[in-house]
Amino acid sequence: MRPIIGITMGDPAGIGPEITIRALSVKRIYEKTRPVVIGDLCVLEKALTVLKKTASEISGAENYNLKFHRITSVDEALFVYGTIDVLDIGLVDIDQLKIGEVS
């Protein structure tokens, strides 16, 4: 059985959320593990929007056709490639978040 791996998204204002999404856009991650992201869903949604915009401007870039699945327990996780399971801790006020500033 594939192990369940908890992945923290890192500093909401840093590159951690984007790196987390990029890593989970790789199908073989789901072939080897059952990943769950621990962090703020609103931050991850914003990071995905940035990645999609950047990818659309770069020829040959990844297609970030991903969606999120909010969970309150690992038992609710789907562990399906293309859907990122997120244990949403809900601590970040996205309207107050300043990208690039340490939070």
Jmol script that loads the backbone (N, CA, C; Angstrom):
load data "model"
ATOM      1  N   MET A   1       0.838  -1.183   0.000  1.00  0.00           N
ATOM      2  CA  MET A   1       0.000   0.000   0.000  1.00  0.00           C
ATOM      3  C   MET A   1       0.885   1.250   0.000  1.00  0.00           C
ATOM      4  N   ARG A   2       0.488   2.234  -0.773  1.00  0.00           N
ATOM      5  CA  ARG A   2       1.229   3.494  -0.850  1.00  0.00           C
ATOM      6  C   ARG A   2       1.099   4.253   0.467  1.00  0.00           C
ATOM      7  N   PRO A   3       2.206   4.825   0.958  1.00  0.00           N
ATOM      8  CA  PRO A   3       2.135   5.565   2.223  1.00  0.00           C
ATOM      9  C   PRO A   3       1.423   6.910   2.057  1.00  0.00           C
ATOM     10  N   ILE A   4       0.745   7.329   3.108  1.00  0.00           N
ATOM     11  CA  ILE A   4       0.160   8.670   3.150  1.00  0.00           C
ATOM     12  C   ILE A   4       1.269   9.630   3.566  1.00  0.00           C
ATOM     13  N   ILE A   5       1.439  10.694   2.783  1.00  0.00           N
ATOM     14  CA  ILE A   5       2.485  11.682   3.027  1.00  0.00           C
ATOM     15  C   ILE A   5       1.823  13.037   3.289  1.00  0.00           C
ATOM     16  N   GLY A   6       2.113  13.637   4.441  1.00  0.00           N
ATOM     17  CA  GLY A   6       1.643  14.989   4.735  1.00  0.00           C
ATOM     18  C   GLY A   6       2.664  15.999   4.247  1.00  0.00           C
ATOM     19  N   ILE A   7       2.213  16.976   3.473  1.00  0.00           N
ATOM     20  CA  ILE A   7       3.098  17.988   2.899  1.00  0.00           C
ATOM     21  C   ILE A   7       2.635  19.358   3.376  1.00  0.00           C
ATOM     22  N   THR A   8       3.496  20.058   4.108  1.00  0.00           N
ATOM     23  CA  THR A   8       3.146  21.425   4.498  1.00  0.00           C
ATOM     24  C   THR A   8       3.463  22.364   3.341  1.00  0.00           C
ATOM     25  N   MET A   9       2.611  23.363   3.151  1.00  0.00           N
ATOM     26  CA  MET A   9       2.760  24.236   1.986  1.00  0.00           C
ATOM     27  C   MET A   9       3.841  25.291   2.164  1.00  0.00           C
ATOM     28  N   GLY A  10       4.358  25.470   3.368  1.00  0.00           N
ATOM     29  CA  GLY A  10       5.387  26.478   3.594  1.00  0.00           C
ATOM     30  C   GLY A  10       4.793  27.846   3.862  1.00  0.00           C
ATOM     31  N   ASP A  11       5.647  28.857   3.819  1.00  0.00           N
ATOM     32  CA  ASP A  11       5.228  30.231   4.095  1.00  0.00           C
ATOM     33  C   ASP A  11       4.208  30.670   3.045  1.00  0.00           C
ATOM     34  N   PRO A  12       3.034  31.106   3.463  1.00  0.00           N
ATOM     35  CA  PRO A  12       2.003  31.519   2.508  1.00  0.00           C
ATOM     36  C   PRO A  12       2.451  32.629   1.556  1.00  0.00           C
ATOM     37  N   ALA A  13       3.381  33.466   1.988  1.00  0.00           N
ATOM     38  CA  ALA A  13       3.843  34.577   1.157  1.00  0.00           C
ATOM     39  C   ALA A  13       5.066  34.211   0.322  1.00  0.00           C
ATOM     40  N   GLY A  14       5.554  32.988   0.469  1.00  0.00           N
ATOM     41  CA  GLY A  14       6.749  32.555  -0.246  1.00  0.00           C
ATOM     42  C   GLY A  14       6.426  31.689  -1.455  1.00  0.00           C
ATOM     43  N   ILE A  15       7.426  30.911  -1.875  1.00  0.00           N
ATOM     44  CA  ILE A  15       7.260  30.064  -3.058  1.00  0.00           C
ATOM     45  C   ILE A  15       6.779  28.653  -2.717  1.00  0.00           C
ATOM     46  N   GLY A  16       6.648  28.356  -1.433  1.00  0.00           N
ATOM     47  CA  GLY A  16       6.226  27.022  -1.006  1.00  0.00           C
ATOM     48  C   GLY A  16       4.921  26.539  -1.615  1.00  0.00           C
ATOM     49  N   PRO A  17       3.858  27.359  -1.615  1.00  0.00           N
ATOM     50  CA  PRO A  17       2.604  26.904  -2.212  1.00  0.00           C
ATOM     51  C   PRO A  17       2.739  26.545  -3.700  1.00  0.00           C
ATOM     52  N   GLU A  18       3.495  27.341  -4.446  1.00  0.00           N
ATOM     53  CA  GLU A  18       3.687  27.049  -5.872  1.00  0.00           C
ATOM     54  C   GLU A  18       4.507  25.778  -6.069  1.00  0.00           C
ATOM     55  N   ILE A  19       5.540  25.594  -5.273  1.00  0.00           N
ATOM     56  CA  ILE A  19       6.365  24.387  -5.382  1.00  0.00           C
ATOM     57  C   ILE A  19       5.542  23.153  -5.035  1.00  0.00           C
ATOM     58  N   THR A  20       4.713  23.263  -4.018  1.00  0.00           N
ATOM     59  CA  THR A  20       3.850  22.149  -3.625  1.00  0.00           C
ATOM     60  C   THR A  20       2.929  21.754  -4.773  1.00  0.00           C
ATOM     61  N   ILE A  21       2.301  22.731  -5.397  1.00  0.00           N
ATOM     62  CA  ILE A  21       1.399  22.455  -6.522  1.00  0.00           C
ATOM     63  C   ILE A  21       2.169  21.853  -7.690  1.00  0.00           C
ATOM     64  N   ARG A  22       3.333  22.407  -7.994  1.00  0.00           N
ATOM     65  CA  ARG A  22       4.137  21.865  -9.106  1.00  0.00           C
ATOM     66  C   ARG A  22       4.501  20.409  -8.851  1.00  0.00           C
ATOM     67  N   ALA A  23       4.890  20.099  -7.616  1.00  0.00           N
ATOM     68  CA  ALA A  23       5.246  18.715  -7.283  1.00  0.00           C
ATOM     69  C   ALA A  23       4.044  17.792  -7.461  1.00  0.00           C
ATOM     70  N   LEU A  24       2.875  18.248  -7.053  1.00  0.00           N
ATOM     71  CA  LEU A  24       1.685  17.401  -7.130  1.00  0.00           C
ATOM     72  C   LEU A  24       1.033  17.413  -8.510  1.00  0.00           C
ATOM     73  N   SER A  25       1.624  18.136  -9.447  1.00  0.00           N
ATOM     74  CA  SER A  25       1.160  18.066 -10.832  1.00  0.00           C
ATOM     75  C   SER A  25       1.856  16.931 -11.582  1.00  0.00           C
ATOM     76  N   VAL A  26       2.745  16.225 -10.889  1.00  0.00           N
ATOM     77  CA  VAL A  26       3.488  15.098 -11.471  1.00  0.00           C
ATOM     78  C   VAL A  26       2.764  13.796 -11.116  1.00  0.00           C
ATOM     79  N   LYS A  27       2.307  13.089 -12.129  1.00  0.00           N
ATOM     80  CA  LYS A  27       1.482  11.894 -11.913  1.00  0.00           C
ATOM     81  C   LYS A  27       2.192  10.813 -11.101  1.00  0.00           C
ATOM     82  N   ARG A  28       3.482  10.636 -11.286  1.00  0.00           N
ATOM     83  CA  ARG A  28       4.167   9.530 -10.599  1.00  0.00           C
ATOM     84  C   ARG A  28       4.197   9.702  -9.080  1.00  0.00           C
ATOM     85  N   ILE A  29       4.010  10.940  -8.598  1.00  0.00           N
ATOM     86  CA  ILE A  29       3.904  11.158  -7.147  1.00  0.00           C
ATOM     87  C   ILE A  29       2.728  10.349  -6.602  1.00  0.00           C
ATOM     88  N   TYR A  30       1.635  10.347  -7.335  1.00  0.00           N
ATOM     89  CA  TYR A  30       0.434   9.625  -6.909  1.00  0.00           C
ATOM     90  C   TYR A  30       0.566   8.116  -7.108  1.00  0.00           C
ATOM     91  N   GLU A  31       1.477   7.703  -7.958  1.00  0.00           N
ATOM     92  CA  GLU A  31       1.721   6.270  -8.148  1.00  0.00           C
ATOM     93  C   GLU A  31       2.512   5.686  -6.984  1.00  0.00           C
ATOM     94  N   LYS A  32       3.293   6.532  -6.305  1.00  0.00           N
ATOM     95  CA  LYS A  32       4.167   6.073  -5.216  1.00  0.00           C
ATOM     96  C   LYS A  32       3.635   6.406  -3.821  1.00  0.00           C
ATOM     97  N   THR A  33       2.830   7.484  -3.714  1.00  0.00           N
ATOM     98  CA  THR A  33       2.368   7.945  -2.403  1.00  0.00           C
ATOM     99  C   THR A  33       0.900   8.364  -2.464  1.00  0.00           C
ATOM    100  N   ARG A  34       0.358   8.663  -1.300  1.00  0.00           N
ATOM    101  CA  ARG A  34      -0.975   9.257  -1.172  1.00  0.00           C
ATOM    102  C   ARG A  34      -0.779  10.598  -0.449  1.00  0.00           C
ATOM    103  N   PRO A  35      -0.564  11.674  -1.229  1.00  0.00           N
ATOM    104  CA  PRO A  35      -0.229  12.966  -0.625  1.00  0.00           C
ATOM    105  C   PRO A  35      -1.438  13.745  -0.109  1.00  0.00           C
ATOM    106  N   VAL A  36      -1.223  14.439   0.999  1.00  0.00           N
ATOM    107  CA  VAL A  36      -2.195  15.373   1.567  1.00  0.00           C
ATOM    108  C   VAL A  36      -1.433  16.654   1.895  1.00  0.00           C
ATOM    109  N   VAL A  37      -1.933  17.782   1.411  1.00  0.00           N
ATOM    110  CA  VAL A  37      -1.307  19.067   1.706  1.00  0.00           C
ATOM    111  C   VAL A  37      -1.946  19.651   2.962  1.00  0.00           C
ATOM    112  N   ILE A  38      -1.091  20.155   3.842  1.00  0.00           N
ATOM    113  CA  ILE A  38      -1.547  20.804   5.065  1.00  0.00           C
ATOM    114  C   ILE A  38      -1.253  22.287   4.910  1.00  0.00           C
ATOM    115  N   GLY A  39      -2.298  23.102   4.900  1.00  0.00           N
ATOM    116  CA  GLY A  39      -2.112  24.534   4.713  1.00  0.00           C
ATOM    117  C   GLY A  39      -3.426  25.236   4.473  1.00  0.00           C
ATOM    118  N   ASP A  40      -3.346  26.411   3.896  1.00  0.00           N
ATOM    119  CA  ASP A  40      -4.534  27.217   3.641  1.00  0.00           C
ATOM    120  C   ASP A  40      -4.975  27.079   2.192  1.00  0.00           C
ATOM    121  N   LEU A  41      -6.197  26.618   2.015  1.00  0.00           N
ATOM    122  CA  LEU A  41      -6.728  26.406   0.676  1.00  0.00           C
ATOM    123  C   LEU A  41      -6.749  27.701  -0.131  1.00  0.00           C
ATOM    124  N   CYS A  42      -7.096  28.815   0.492  1.00  0.00           N
ATOM    125  CA  CYS A  42      -7.164  30.084  -0.249  1.00  0.00           C
ATOM    126  C   CYS A  42      -5.799  30.473  -0.820  1.00  0.00           C
ATOM    127  N   VAL A  43      -4.733  30.175  -0.104  1.00  0.00           N
ATOM    128  CA  VAL A  43      -3.379  30.479  -0.578  1.00  0.00           C
ATOM    129  C   VAL A  43      -3.023  29.569  -1.748  1.00  0.00           C
ATOM    130  N   LEU A  44      -3.361  28.304  -1.643  1.00  0.00           N
ATOM    131  CA  LEU A  44      -3.077  27.354  -2.720  1.00  0.00           C
ATOM    132  C   LEU A  44      -3.864  27.710  -3.980  1.00  0.00           C
ATOM    133  N   GLU A  45      -5.109  28.138  -3.820  1.00  0.00           N
ATOM    134  CA  GLU A  45      -5.909  28.550  -4.976  1.00  0.00           C
ATOM    135  C   GLU A  45      -5.271  29.749  -5.676  1.00  0.00           C
ATOM    136  N   LYS A  46      -4.784  30.689  -4.897  1.00  0.00           N
ATOM    137  CA  LYS A  46      -4.120  31.868  -5.479  1.00  0.00           C
ATOM    138  C   LYS A  46      -2.832  31.453  -6.198  1.00  0.00           C
ATOM    139  N   ALA A  47      -2.069  30.558  -5.589  1.00  0.00           N
ATOM    140  CA  ALA A  47      -0.828  30.080  -6.207  1.00  0.00           C
ATOM    141  C   ALA A  47      -1.114  29.351  -7.518  1.00  0.00           C
ATOM    142  N   LEU A  48      -2.182  28.565  -7.560  1.00  0.00           N
ATOM    143  CA  LEU A  48      -2.535  27.855  -8.790  1.00  0.00           C
ATOM    144  C   LEU A  48      -2.910  28.844  -9.890  1.00  0.00           C
ATOM    145  N   THR A  49      -3.608  29.899  -9.537  1.00  0.00           N
ATOM    146  CA  THR A  49      -3.955  30.935 -10.514  1.00  0.00           C
ATOM    147  C   THR A  49      -2.695  31.554 -11.113  1.00  0.00           C
ATOM    148  N   VAL A  50      -1.714  31.836 -10.270  1.00  0.00           N
ATOM    149  CA  VAL A  50      -0.437  32.400 -10.740  1.00  0.00           C
ATOM    150  C   VAL A  50       0.274  31.408 -11.656  1.00  0.00           C
ATOM    151  N   LEU A  51       0.316  30.143 -11.261  1.00  0.00           N
ATOM    152  CA  LEU A  51       0.983  29.124 -12.082  1.00  0.00           C
ATOM    153  C   LEU A  51       0.309  28.970 -13.440  1.00  0.00           C
ATOM    154  N   LYS A  52      -1.007  28.979 -13.467  1.00  0.00           N
ATOM    155  CA  LYS A  52      -1.737  28.849 -14.735  1.00  0.00           C
ATOM    156  C   LYS A  52      -1.440  30.035 -15.647  1.00  0.00           C
ATOM    157  N   LYS A  53      -1.408  31.234 -15.078  1.00  0.00           N
ATOM    158  CA  LYS A  53      -1.122  32.429 -15.878  1.00  0.00           C
ATOM    159  C   LYS A  53       0.294  32.364 -16.439  1.00  0.00           C
ATOM    160  N   THR A  54       1.245  31.998 -15.606  1.00  0.00           N
ATOM    161  CA  THR A  54       2.639  31.899 -16.036  1.00  0.00           C
ATOM    162  C   THR A  54       2.799  30.824 -17.106  1.00  0.00           C
ATOM    163  N   ALA A  55       2.166  29.669 -16.899  1.00  0.00           N
ATOM    164  CA  ALA A  55       2.278  28.563 -17.857  1.00  0.00           C
ATOM    165  C   ALA A  55       1.687  28.937 -19.207  1.00  0.00           C
ATOM    166  N   SER A  56       0.616  29.731 -19.205  1.00  0.00           N
ATOM    167  CA  SER A  56      -0.001  30.118 -20.475  1.00  0.00           C
ATOM    168  C   SER A  56       0.906  31.040 -21.283  1.00  0.00           C
ATOM    169  N   GLU A  57       1.860  31.675 -20.607  1.00  0.00           N
ATOM    170  CA  GLU A  57       2.776  32.601 -21.279  1.00  0.00           C
ATOM    171  C   GLU A  57       4.061  31.922 -21.744  1.00  0.00           C
ATOM    172  N   ILE A  58       4.266  30.660 -21.344  1.00  0.00           N
ATOM    173  CA  ILE A  58       5.503  29.954 -21.669  1.00  0.00           C
ATOM    174  C   ILE A  58       5.189  28.775 -22.578  1.00  0.00           C
ATOM    175  N   SER A  59       5.801  28.754 -23.736  1.00  0.00           N
ATOM    176  CA  SER A  59       5.607  27.650 -24.668  1.00  0.00           C
ATOM    177  C   SER A  59       6.183  26.364 -24.080  1.00  0.00           C
ATOM    178  N   GLY A  60       5.406  25.298 -24.096  1.00  0.00           N
ATOM    179  CA  GLY A  60       5.874  24.005 -23.600  1.00  0.00           C
ATOM    180  C   GLY A  60       5.781  23.839 -22.094  1.00  0.00           C
ATOM    181  N   ALA A  61       5.202  24.806 -21.400  1.00  0.00           N
ATOM    182  CA  ALA A  61       5.080  24.711 -19.938  1.00  0.00           C
ATOM    183  C   ALA A  61       3.993  23.715 -19.553  1.00  0.00           C
ATOM    184  N   GLU A  62       4.054  23.275 -18.296  1.00  0.00           N
ATOM    185  CA  GLU A  62       3.074  22.326 -17.791  1.00  0.00           C
ATOM    186  C   GLU A  62       1.661  22.898 -17.885  1.00  0.00           C
ATOM    187  N   ASN A  63       0.708  21.983 -17.999  1.00  0.00           N
ATOM    188  CA  ASN A  63      -0.696  22.355 -17.955  1.00  0.00           C
ATOM    189  C   ASN A  63      -1.187  22.082 -16.535  1.00  0.00           C
ATOM    190  N   TYR A  64      -1.566  23.094 -15.823  1.00  0.00           N
ATOM    191  CA  TYR A  64      -2.003  22.929 -14.438  1.00  0.00           C
ATOM    192  C   TYR A  64      -3.516  22.749 -14.383  1.00  0.00           C
ATOM    193  N   ASN A  65      -3.988  21.666 -14.972  1.00  0.00           N
ATOM    194  CA  ASN A  65      -5.408  21.341 -14.952  1.00  0.00           C
ATOM    195  C   ASN A  65      -5.692  20.561 -13.671  1.00  0.00           C
ATOM    196  N   LEU A  66      -5.619  21.254 -12.551  1.00  0.00           N
ATOM    197  CA  LEU A  66      -5.754  20.639 -11.235  1.00  0.00           C
ATOM    198  C   LEU A  66      -6.928  21.258 -10.501  1.00  0.00           C
ATOM    199  N   LYS A  67      -7.426  20.520  -9.522  1.00  0.00           N
ATOM    200  CA  LYS A  67      -8.447  21.073  -8.636  1.00  0.00           C
ATOM    201  C   LYS A  67      -8.102  20.677  -7.209  1.00  0.00           C
ATOM    202  N   PHE A  68      -8.757  21.331  -6.275  1.00  0.00           N
ATOM    203  CA  PHE A  68      -8.511  21.072  -4.857  1.00  0.00           C
ATOM    204  C   PHE A  68      -9.713  20.382  -4.229  1.00  0.00           C
ATOM    205  N   HIS A  69      -9.429  19.583  -3.222  1.00  0.00           N
ATOM    206  CA  HIS A  69     -10.463  18.899  -2.448  1.00  0.00           C
ATOM    207  C   HIS A  69     -10.204  19.202  -0.979  1.00  0.00           C
ATOM    208  N   ARG A  70     -11.053  20.047  -0.391  1.00  0.00           N
ATOM    209  CA  ARG A  70     -10.897  20.420   1.027  1.00  0.00           C
ATOM    210  C   ARG A  70     -11.320  19.238   1.895  1.00  0.00           C
ATOM    211  N   ILE A  71     -10.454  18.904   2.860  1.00  0.00           N
ATOM    212  CA  ILE A  71     -10.763  17.825   3.790  1.00  0.00           C
ATOM    213  C   ILE A  71     -10.577  18.322   5.223  1.00  0.00           C
ATOM    214  N   THR A  72     -11.254  17.655   6.150  1.00  0.00           N
ATOM    215  CA  THR A  72     -11.075  17.952   7.569  1.00  0.00           C
ATOM    216  C   THR A  72     -10.405  16.787   8.281  1.00  0.00           C
ATOM    217  N   SER A  73     -10.269  15.684   7.544  1.00  0.00           N
ATOM    218  CA  SER A  73      -9.633  14.478   8.072  1.00  0.00           C
ATOM    219  C   SER A  73      -9.009  13.720   6.903  1.00  0.00           C
ATOM    220  N   VAL A  74      -7.926  13.041   7.156  1.00  0.00           N
ATOM    221  CA  VAL A  74      -7.274  12.251   6.103  1.00  0.00           C
ATOM    222  C   VAL A  74      -8.229  11.185   5.562  1.00  0.00           C
ATOM    223  N   ASP A  75      -9.162  10.747   6.381  1.00  0.00           N
ATOM    224  CA  ASP A  75     -10.146   9.749   5.938  1.00  0.00           C
ATOM    225  C   ASP A  75     -10.992  10.242   4.767  1.00  0.00           C
ATOM    226  N   GLU A  76     -11.081  11.545   4.577  1.00  0.00           N
ATOM    227  CA  GLU A  76     -11.877  12.132   3.495  1.00  0.00           C
ATOM    228  C   GLU A  76     -11.088  12.295   2.195  1.00  0.00           C
ATOM    229  N   ALA A  77      -9.797  12.066   2.233  1.00  0.00           N
ATOM    230  CA  ALA A  77      -8.938  12.286   1.062  1.00  0.00           C
ATOM    231  C   ALA A  77      -9.280  11.324  -0.070  1.00  0.00           C
ATOM    232  N   LEU A  78      -9.142  11.817  -1.294  1.00  0.00           N
ATOM    233  CA  LEU A  78      -9.412  11.008  -2.487  1.00  0.00           C
ATOM    234  C   LEU A  78      -8.159  10.322  -3.015  1.00  0.00           C
ATOM    235  N   PHE A  79      -7.012  10.971  -2.867  1.00  0.00           N
ATOM    236  CA  PHE A  79      -5.731  10.452  -3.355  1.00  0.00           C
ATOM    237  C   PHE A  79      -5.778  10.143  -4.853  1.00  0.00           C
ATOM    238  N   VAL A  80      -6.310  11.087  -5.627  1.00  0.00           N
ATOM    239  CA  VAL A  80      -6.464  10.914  -7.069  1.00  0.00           C
ATOM    240  C   VAL A  80      -5.629  11.973  -7.779  1.00  0.00           C
ATOM    241  N   TYR A  81      -4.835  11.538  -8.759  1.00  0.00           N
ATOM    242  CA  TYR A  81      -4.044  12.488  -9.538  1.00  0.00           C
ATOM    243  C   TYR A  81      -4.976  13.504 -10.200  1.00  0.00           C
ATOM    244  N   GLY A  82      -4.593  14.770 -10.124  1.00  0.00           N
ATOM    245  CA  GLY A  82      -5.394  15.850 -10.701  1.00  0.00           C
ATOM    246  C   GLY A  82      -6.238  16.563  -9.659  1.00  0.00           C
ATOM    247  N   THR A  83      -6.398  15.931  -8.507  1.00  0.00           N
ATOM    248  CA  THR A  83      -7.132  16.519  -7.389  1.00  0.00           C
ATOM    249  C   THR A  83      -6.206  16.554  -6.184  1.00  0.00           C
ATOM    250  N   ILE A  84      -5.926  17.736  -5.691  1.00  0.00           N
ATOM    251  CA  ILE A  84      -5.029  17.891  -4.547  1.00  0.00           C
ATOM    252  C   ILE A  84      -5.863  17.957  -3.274  1.00  0.00           C
ATOM    253  N   ASP A  85      -5.680  16.961  -2.418  1.00  0.00           N
ATOM    254  CA  ASP A  85      -6.366  16.928  -1.126  1.00  0.00           C
ATOM    255  C   ASP A  85      -5.689  17.922  -0.190  1.00  0.00           C
ATOM    256  N   VAL A  86      -6.486  18.812   0.421  1.00  0.00           N
ATOM    257  CA  VAL A  86      -5.939  19.857   1.289  1.00  0.00           C
ATOM    258  C   VAL A  86      -6.626  19.812   2.649  1.00  0.00           C
ATOM    259  N   LEU A  87      -5.822  19.598   3.681  1.00  0.00           N
ATOM    260  CA  LEU A  87      -6.296  19.732   5.050  1.00  0.00           C
ATOM    261  C   LEU A  87      -6.200  21.224   5.361  1.00  0.00           C
ATOM    262  N   ASP A  88      -7.315  21.925   5.177  1.00  0.00           N
ATOM    263  CA  ASP A  88      -7.355  23.392   5.239  1.00  0.00           C
ATOM    264  C   ASP A  88      -7.338  23.864   6.686  1.00  0.00           C
ATOM    265  N   ILE A  89      -6.248  24.556   7.064  1.00  0.00           N
ATOM    266  CA  ILE A  89      -6.144  25.040   8.441  1.00  0.00           C
ATOM    267  C   ILE A  89      -6.739  26.437   8.610  1.00  0.00           C
ATOM    268  N   GLY A  90      -6.979  27.135   7.515  1.00  0.00           N
ATOM    269  CA  GLY A  90      -7.722  28.390   7.538  1.00  0.00           C
ATOM    270  C   GLY A  90      -7.177  29.489   8.435  1.00  0.00           C
ATOM    271  N   LEU A  91      -5.879  29.694   8.426  1.00  0.00           N
ATOM    272  CA  LEU A  91      -5.279  30.718   9.284  1.00  0.00           C
ATOM    273  C   LEU A  91      -4.937  32.011   8.555  1.00  0.00           C
ATOM    274  N   VAL A  92      -4.926  31.977   7.234  1.00  0.00           N
ATOM    275  CA  VAL A  92      -4.464  33.131   6.454  1.00  0.00           C
ATOM    276  C   VAL A  92      -5.652  33.956   5.965  1.00  0.00           C
ATOM    277  N   ASP A  93      -5.556  35.266   6.161  1.00  0.00           N
ATOM    278  CA  ASP A  93      -6.508  36.203   5.570  1.00  0.00           C
ATOM    279  C   ASP A  93      -5.923  36.589   4.214  1.00  0.00           C
ATOM    280  N   ILE A  94      -6.462  36.021   3.161  1.00  0.00           N
ATOM    281  CA  ILE A  94      -5.898  36.193   1.818  1.00  0.00           C
ATOM    282  C   ILE A  94      -5.861  37.670   1.407  1.00  0.00           C
ATOM    283  N   ASP A  95      -6.787  38.477   1.911  1.00  0.00           N
ATOM    284  CA  ASP A  95      -6.811  39.899   1.568  1.00  0.00           C
ATOM    285  C   ASP A  95      -5.660  40.669   2.214  1.00  0.00           C
ATOM    286  N   GLN A  96      -5.104  40.131   3.287  1.00  0.00           N
ATOM    287  CA  GLN A  96      -3.986  40.774   3.982  1.00  0.00           C
ATOM    288  C   GLN A  96      -2.625  40.202   3.564  1.00  0.00           C
ATOM    289  N   LEU A  97      -2.633  39.127   2.801  1.00  0.00           N
ATOM    290  CA  LEU A  97      -1.394  38.449   2.409  1.00  0.00           C
ATOM    291  C   LEU A  97      -0.614  39.292   1.411  1.00  0.00           C
ATOM    292  N   LYS A  98       0.658  39.502   1.701  1.00  0.00           N
ATOM    293  CA  LYS A  98       1.542  40.251   0.810  1.00  0.00           C
ATOM    294  C   LYS A  98       2.614  39.293   0.320  1.00  0.00           C
ATOM    295  N   ILE A  99       2.499  38.890  -0.934  1.00  0.00           N
ATOM    296  CA  ILE A  99       3.441  37.951  -1.524  1.00  0.00           C
ATOM    297  C   ILE A  99       4.840  38.558  -1.499  1.00  0.00           C
ATOM    298  N   GLY A 100       5.806  37.748  -1.076  1.00  0.00           N
ATOM    299  CA  GLY A 100       7.192  38.193  -1.033  1.00  0.00           C
ATOM    300  C   GLY A 100       7.623  38.773   0.303  1.00  0.00           C
ATOM    301  N   GLU A 101       6.671  38.936   1.220  1.00  0.00           N
ATOM    302  CA  GLU A 101       6.999  39.428   2.558  1.00  0.00           C
ATOM    303  C   GLU A 101       6.859  38.281   3.548  1.00  0.00           C
ATOM    304  N   VAL A 102       7.848  38.116   4.404  1.00  0.00           N
ATOM    305  CA  VAL A 102       7.813  37.047   5.397  1.00  0.00           C
ATOM    306  C   VAL A 102       6.612  37.258   6.303  1.00  0.00           C
ATOM    307  N   SER A 103       5.860  36.176   6.509  1.00  0.00           N
ATOM    308  CA  SER A 103       4.667  36.295   7.356  1.00  0.00           C
ATOM    309  C   SER A 103       4.879  35.660   8.714  1.00  0.00           C
TER     310      SER A 103
END
end "model"
wireframe off; spacefill off
backbone 0.3
color backbone group
